Amino acid sequence: MGEVTKEVEEAIATLKLDKNIISKIDARYNDILYFDLLAHFVNGKDRRWWWEAFKSSFSFKTFDYPPDRFSEIIPDLTRKVWLMVEDDQEKFYPIYDVDPKYICGILNECFGFEYYIIDKDYKWLLCENHHGRLIGVGEVLKKHNLSLLI
């Protein structure tokens, strides 16, 4: 288990979040989902930083701590999303099925790393990179956040 994955797992334990709130995608399916998401959102082959080659993206204004804004940014807080964390010590970035209302709390318990929040219908993706830049993909996300974009 990679360092980032350990951080996320420890955050889940610390916050006492059960499987109804967050669960890690089974390793047998994680790589399939990973490559499916890659093909949908990214131009070209696999890469460490997906945000360098999103098919179409936009940038958000700079926020002191982007996760504090998720309740405003995520279009539908009633539907679970995928949280994919950049852990280069893993074969593929781990993906979690998660209630979006808990993502900020989870990230608050962790050190900084890049992550992707992804709509399960592939309509949008939200990424915070290692520069603290919040990047979005998808018209649904864009329309929902027009006042927060650069």
Accessible surface in RSA format (square Angstrom, percent):
REM  Atomic radii and reference values for relative SASA: ProtOr
REM  Chains: A
REM  Algorithm: Lee & Richards
REM  Probe-radius: 1.40
REM  Slices: 20
REM RES _ NUM      All-atoms   Total-Side   Main-Chain    Non-polar    All polar
REM                ABS   REL    ABS   REL    ABS   REL    ABS   REL    ABS   REL
RES MET A   1   139.66  72.3  71.25  47.2  68.41 162.9  72.87  62.0  66.79  88.5
RES GLY A   2     2.33   2.9   0.00   N/A   2.33   2.9   1.70   4.7   0.62   1.4
RES GLU A   3   100.31  57.6  97.57  73.8   2.74   6.5  32.72  63.3  67.59  55.2
RES VAL A   4    15.25  10.0  15.25  13.8   0.00   0.0  15.25  13.2   0.00   0.0
RES THR A   5     0.00   0.0   0.00   0.0   0.00   0.0   0.00   0.0   0.00   0.0
RES LYS A   6   104.49  51.0 103.31  63.4   1.18   2.8  50.31  45.3  54.18  57.7
RES GLU A   7    40.24  23.1  39.14  29.6   1.09   2.6   2.12   4.1  38.12  31.1
RES VAL A   8     0.01   0.0   0.01   0.0   0.00   0.0   0.01   0.0   0.00   0.0
RES GLU A   9    56.00  32.2  51.03  38.6   4.97  11.8  19.36  37.4  36.64  29.9
RES GLU A  10   105.15  60.4 101.89  77.1   3.25   7.7  42.76  82.7  62.39  50.9
RES ALA A  11     2.11   1.9   0.00   0.0   2.11   4.8   1.45   2.0   0.66   1.7
RES ILE A  12    23.76  13.5  23.47  17.5   0.29   0.7  23.47  16.9   0.29   0.8
RES ALA A  13    71.86  66.1  50.87  78.5  20.99  47.7  60.74  85.5  11.12  29.5
RES THR A  14    85.49  60.8  61.75  62.6  23.74  56.6  46.49  62.4  39.00  59.0
RES LEU A  15    63.58  35.4  43.13  30.9  20.46  51.4  46.93  33.0  16.66  44.8
RES LYS A  16   181.48  88.5 150.03  92.1  31.45  74.9 109.59  98.6  71.88  76.6
RES LEU A  17    23.56  13.1   9.73   7.0  13.83  34.8  10.20   7.2  13.36  35.9
RES ASP A  18    79.92  56.0  71.07  70.7   8.85  20.9  41.99  98.8  37.93  37.8
RES LYS A  19   160.91  78.5 152.06  93.3   8.85  21.1 103.62  93.3  57.29  61.0
RES ASN A  20   119.83  82.6 106.87 103.3  12.96  31.2  26.45  63.7  93.38  90.3
RES ILE A  21    32.41  18.4  32.34  24.1   0.07   0.2  32.41  23.3   0.00   0.0
RES ILE A  22     4.50   2.6   0.00   0.0   4.50  10.9   0.00   0.0   4.50  12.2
RES SER A  23    30.46  25.7  27.85  37.2   2.61   6.0  14.57  31.0  15.89  22.3
RES LYS A  24    84.78  41.4  62.10  38.1  22.69  54.0  41.33  37.2  43.45  46.3
RES ILE A  25    35.13  20.0  29.89  22.3   5.24  12.6  32.80  23.6   2.32   6.3
RES ASP A  26    62.37  43.7  48.70  48.5  13.67  32.3  25.51  60.0  36.86  36.8
RES ALA A  27    88.71  81.6  67.66 104.4  21.05  47.9  71.27 100.4  17.45  46.2
RES ARG A  28   168.86  70.9 150.25  76.6  18.61  44.3  78.05 106.7  90.81  55.0
RES TYR A  29   121.55  56.7 121.09  68.9   0.46   1.2  84.94  63.8  36.60  45.1
RES ASN A  30    11.98   8.3  11.98  11.6   0.00   0.0   8.61  20.7   3.37   3.3
RES ASP A  31    46.05  32.3  45.59  45.4   0.46   1.1   4.07   9.6  41.98  41.9
RES ILE A  32   114.51  65.2 107.86  80.4   6.65  16.0 112.64  81.1   1.87   5.1
RES LEU A  33    23.85  13.3  21.41  15.3   2.44   6.1  23.63  16.6   0.22   0.6
RES TYR A  34     6.99   3.3   6.99   4.0   0.00   0.0   0.21   0.2   6.78   8.4
RES PHE A  35    91.18  45.6  87.34  54.1   3.84  10.0  87.54  53.1   3.64  10.4
RES ASP A  36    73.46  51.5  67.38  67.1   6.08  14.4  14.38  33.8  59.09  58.9
RES LEU A  37     0.00   0.0   0.00   0.0   0.00   0.0   0.00   0.0   0.00   0.0
RES LEU A  38    11.72   6.5  11.65   8.3   0.07   0.2  11.65   8.2   0.07   0.2
RES ALA A  39    65.96  60.6  50.21  77.5  15.75  35.8  59.56  83.9   6.40  16.9
RES HIS A  40    85.72  46.9  71.35  49.6  14.38  36.8  47.22  48.7  38.50  44.8
RES PHE A  41     5.79   2.9   4.90   3.0   0.89   2.3   5.79   3.5   0.00   0.0
RES VAL A  42     3.31   2.2   0.00   0.0   3.31   8.0   0.00   0.0   3.31   9.0
RES ASN A  43    76.80  53.0  74.14  71.6   2.66   6.4  25.48  61.3  51.32  49.6
RES GLY A  44    64.53  79.6   0.00   N/A  64.53  79.6  37.81 103.8  26.72  59.8
RES LYS A  45   168.15  82.0 155.95  95.7  12.20  29.0 108.67  97.8  59.48  63.4
RES ASP A  46    59.80  41.9  44.03  43.8  15.76  37.3  21.09  49.6  38.71  38.6
RES ARG A  47    76.68  32.2  62.87  32.0  13.81  32.9  25.46  34.8  51.22  31.0
RES ARG A  48   122.69  51.5 108.24  55.2  14.45  34.4  45.70  62.5  76.99  46.7
RES TRP A  49    70.59  28.3  69.89  33.8   0.71   1.7  68.46  36.5   2.13   3.5
RES TRP A  50     0.00   0.0   0.00   0.0   0.00   0.0   0.00   0.0   0.00   0.0
RES TRP A  51    38.97  15.6  26.20  12.7  12.77  30.0  26.20  14.0  12.77  20.7
RES GLU A  52   100.16  57.5  63.41  48.0  36.75  87.5  22.54  43.6  77.62  63.4
RES ALA A  53    18.34  16.9  10.27  15.9   8.07  18.3  18.34  25.8   0.00   0.0
RES PHE A  54    17.44   8.7   0.62   0.4  16.82  43.8   0.62   0.4  16.82  48.1
RES LYS A  55   104.07  50.8  77.78  47.7  26.29  62.6  46.79  42.1  57.28  61.0
RES SER A  56    80.44  68.0  72.01  96.1   8.44  19.4  41.99  89.4  38.45  53.9
RES SER A  57    55.29  46.7  23.04  30.7  32.26  74.3   0.44   0.9  54.86  76.9
RES PHE A  58    27.38  13.7  18.64  11.5   8.73  22.7  27.38  16.6   0.00   0.0
RES SER A  59    22.69  19.2  15.88  21.2   6.81  15.7   9.17  19.5  13.53  19.0
RES PHE A  60     3.84   1.9   0.00   0.0   3.84  10.0   0.00   0.0   3.84  11.0
RES LYS A  61    97.53  47.6  93.95  57.6   3.57   8.5  55.01  49.5  42.52  45.3
RES THR A  62   128.24  91.2  97.96  99.3  30.28  72.2  69.29  93.1  58.94  89.1
RES PHE A  63    22.67  11.3  10.91   6.8  11.77  30.6  14.88   9.0   7.79  22.3
RES ASP A  64   160.03 112.1 119.36 118.8  40.67  96.2  40.98  96.4 119.05 118.7
RES TYR A  65    78.89  36.8  75.53  43.0   3.35   8.7  71.01  53.4   7.88   9.7
RES PRO A  66     5.92   4.3   5.92   5.4   0.00   0.0   5.92   4.9   0.00   0.0
RES PRO A  67     3.43   2.5   1.62   1.5   1.81   6.6   1.62   1.3   1.81  11.2
RES ASP A  68    92.97  65.1  67.91  67.6  25.05  59.2  24.58  57.8  68.39  68.2
RES ARG A  69    74.73  31.4  73.88  37.7   0.84   2.0  23.14  31.6  51.58  31.3
RES PHE A  70     4.89   2.4   4.89   3.0   0.00   0.0   4.89   3.0   0.00   0.0
RES SER A  71    81.50  68.9  62.45  83.4  19.05  43.9  38.19  81.3  43.31  60.7
RES GLU A  72    81.90  47.0  68.03  51.5  13.87  33.0  43.46  84.1  38.43  31.4
RES ILE A  73     0.00   0.0   0.00   0.0   0.00   0.0   0.00   0.0   0.00   0.0
RES ILE A  74     2.96   1.7   0.00   0.0   2.96   7.1   0.00   0.0   2.96   8.0
RES PRO A  75    33.73  24.6  10.53   9.6  23.20  84.3  10.53   8.7  23.20 144.2
RES ASP A  76    54.25  38.0  48.96  48.7   5.29  12.5  26.07  61.3  28.18  28.1
RES LEU A  77    43.62  24.3  38.92  27.8   4.70  11.8  38.92  27.3   4.70  12.7
RES THR A  78   120.08  85.4  87.24  88.4  32.84  78.3  77.20 103.7  42.88  64.8
RES ARG A  79    96.13  40.4  91.83  46.8   4.30  10.2  43.04  58.8  53.09  32.2
RES LYS A  80    62.64  30.6  53.75  33.0   8.89  21.2  39.54  35.6  23.10  24.6
RES VAL A  81     2.69   1.8   2.69   2.4   0.00   0.0   2.69   2.3   0.00   0.0
RES TRP A  82    27.35  11.0  27.35  13.2   0.00   0.0  24.55  13.1   2.81   4.6
RES LEU A  83     0.01   0.0   0.01   0.0   0.00   0.0   0.01   0.0   0.00   0.0
RES MET A  84     0.00   0.0   0.00   0.0   0.00   0.0   0.00   0.0   0.00   0.0
RES VAL A  85     0.00   0.0   0.00   0.0   0.00   0.0   0.00   0.0   0.00   0.0
RES GLU A  86    15.49   8.9  11.99   9.1   3.50   8.3   0.30   0.6  15.18  12.4
RES ASP A  87     1.63   1.1   1.23   1.2   0.39   0.9   0.39   0.9   1.23   1.2
RES ASP A  88    87.64  61.4  57.73  57.5  29.91  70.7  23.72  55.8  63.92  63.7
RES GLN A  89   118.44  66.2  81.22  59.4  37.22  88.6  37.86  80.6  80.58  61.1
RES GLU A  90    46.05  26.4  31.33  23.7  14.72  35.1   5.08   9.8  40.97  33.4
RES LYS A  91   182.88  89.2 142.36  87.4  40.51  96.5  98.51  88.7  84.37  89.9
RES PHE A  92    39.41  19.7  30.77  19.1   8.64  22.5  33.18  20.1   6.24  17.9
RES TYR A  93    13.44   6.3  13.36   7.6   0.07   0.2  11.36   8.5   2.08   2.6
RES PRO A  94     3.53   2.6   1.45   1.3   2.08   7.6   3.53   2.9   0.00   0.0
RES ILE A  95     0.00   0.0   0.00   0.0   0.00   0.0   0.00   0.0   0.00   0.0
RES TYR A  96     0.46   0.2   0.46   0.3   0.00   0.0   0.46   0.3   0.00   0.0
RES ASP A  97    23.97  16.8  23.97  23.9   0.00   0.0   4.55  10.7  19.41  19.4
RES VAL A  98     0.00   0.0   0.00   0.0   0.00   0.0   0.00   0.0   0.00   0.0
RES ASP A  99    25.75  18.0  25.70  25.6   0.05   0.1   2.88   6.8  22.87  22.8
RES PRO A 100     3.79   2.8   0.87   0.8   2.92  10.6   0.87   0.7   2.92  18.1
RES LYS A 101   119.62  58.4  88.07  54.0  31.55  75.1  78.77  70.9  40.85  43.5
RES TYR A 102    81.27  37.9  79.03  45.0   2.23   5.8  40.81  30.7  40.46  49.9
RES ILE A 103     0.00   0.0   0.00   0.0   0.00   0.0   0.00   0.0   0.00   0.0
RES CYS A 104    27.88  21.1  27.49  30.7   0.39   0.9  16.56  41.9  11.32  12.2
RES GLY A 105    26.25  32.4   0.00   N/A  26.25  32.4  22.73  62.4   3.52   7.9
RES ILE A 106     0.05   0.0   0.05   0.0   0.00   0.0   0.05   0.0   0.00   0.0
RES LEU A 107    13.09   7.3   8.15   5.8   4.94  12.4   8.15   5.7   4.94  13.3
RES ASN A 108    86.12  59.4  55.09  53.2  31.03  74.7  21.14  50.9  64.99  62.8
RES GLU A 109    82.78  47.5  55.06  41.7  27.72  66.0   6.65  12.9  76.13  62.2
RES CYS A 110    20.35  15.4   0.29   0.3  20.05  47.1   3.22   8.2  17.12  18.5
RES PHE A 111    83.86  42.0  68.53  42.4  15.34  39.9  79.01  47.9   4.86  13.9
RES GLY A 112    73.57  90.7   0.00   N/A  73.57  90.7  43.80 120.2  29.77  66.7
RES PHE A 113    30.90  15.5   6.69   4.1  24.20  63.0  18.97  11.5  11.92  34.1
RES GLU A 114     3.76   2.2   1.96   1.5   1.79   4.3   2.11   4.1   1.65   1.3
RES TYR A 115     6.63   3.1   6.63   3.8   0.00   0.0   6.63   5.0   0.00   0.0
RES TYR A 116     0.00   0.0   0.00   0.0   0.00   0.0   0.00   0.0   0.00   0.0
RES ILE A 117     0.00   0.0   0.00   0.0   0.00   0.0   0.00   0.0   0.00   0.0
RES ILE A 118     0.00   0.0   0.00   0.0   0.00   0.0   0.00   0.0   0.00   0.0
RES ASP A 119     6.46   4.5   6.46   6.4   0.00   0.0   0.17   0.4   6.29   6.3
RES LYS A 120    65.83  32.1  54.42  33.4  11.41  27.2  26.75  24.1  39.08  41.6
RES ASP A 121    74.55  52.2  54.00  53.7  20.55  48.6  14.42  33.9  60.13  60.0
RES TYR A 122    51.60  24.1  45.05  25.6   6.56  17.1  39.31  29.5  12.29  15.2
RES LYS A 123   117.45  57.3 104.77  64.3  12.68  30.2  58.67  52.8  58.78  62.6
RES TRP A 124     9.73   3.9   9.73   4.7   0.00   0.0   3.42   1.8   6.31  10.2
RES LEU A 125     0.00   0.0   0.00   0.0   0.00   0.0   0.00   0.0   0.00   0.0
RES LEU A 126     0.00   0.0   0.00   0.0   0.00   0.0   0.00   0.0   0.00   0.0
RES CYS A 127     0.00   0.0   0.00   0.0   0.00   0.0   0.00   0.0   0.00   0.0
RES GLU A 128    25.64  14.7  25.57  19.3   0.07   0.2   4.31   8.3  21.33  17.4
RES ASN A 129     5.40   3.7   0.41   0.4   4.99  12.0   0.00   0.0   5.40   5.2
RES HIS A 130    96.69  52.8  59.82  41.6  36.87  94.3  58.20  60.0  38.48  44.8
RES HIS A 131   129.00  70.5  91.92  63.9  37.08  94.8  66.60  68.6  62.39  72.6
RES GLY A 132    33.67  41.5   0.00   N/A  33.67  41.5  22.47  61.7  11.19  25.1
RES ARG A 133   103.59  43.5  96.57  49.2   7.02  16.7  45.92  62.8  57.67  35.0
RES LEU A 134     3.59   2.0   1.11   0.8   2.48   6.2   1.11   0.8   2.48   6.7
RES ILE A 135     1.04   0.6   1.04   0.8   0.00   0.0   1.04   0.7   0.00   0.0
RES GLY A 136     0.00   0.0   0.00   N/A   0.00   0.0   0.00   0.0   0.00   0.0
RES VAL A 137    12.10   8.0  12.10  11.0   0.00   0.0  12.10  10.5   0.00   0.0
RES GLY A 138    21.15  26.1   0.00   N/A  21.15  26.1  15.32  42.0   5.83  13.1
RES GLU A 139   105.19  60.4  99.34  75.2   5.84  13.9  57.71 111.6  47.48  38.8
RES VAL A 140    65.65  43.2  59.68  54.0   5.96  14.4  63.62  55.3   2.03   5.5
RES LEU A 141     0.00   0.0   0.00   0.0   0.00   0.0   0.00   0.0   0.00   0.0
RES LYS A 142    74.04  36.1  74.04  45.4   0.00   0.0  25.09  22.6  48.95  52.1
RES LYS A 143   144.71  70.6 128.87  79.1  15.84  37.7  73.85  66.5  70.87  75.5
RES HIS A 144    89.50  48.9  58.47  40.6  31.04  79.4  44.31  45.7  45.19  52.6
RES ASN A 145     2.32   1.6   0.59   0.6   1.73   4.2   1.73   4.2   0.59   0.6
RES LEU A 146   117.60  65.5 100.51  71.9  17.09  43.0 100.72  70.7  16.87  45.4
RES SER A 147    88.20  74.5  69.80  93.1  18.40  42.4  58.92 125.5  29.28  41.0
RES LEU A 148    15.94   8.9  15.94  11.4   0.00   0.0  15.94  11.2   0.00   0.0
RES LEU A 149    24.86  13.8  13.32   9.5  11.54  29.0  13.32   9.4  11.54  31.1
RES ILE A 150   155.94  88.7  97.63  72.7  58.31 140.5 121.90  87.8  34.04  92.4
END  Absolute sums over single chains surface
CHAIN  1 A     7789.3       6142.3       1647.0       4164.1       3625.2
END  Absolute sums over all chains
TOTAL          7789.3       6142.3       1647.0       4164.1       3625.2
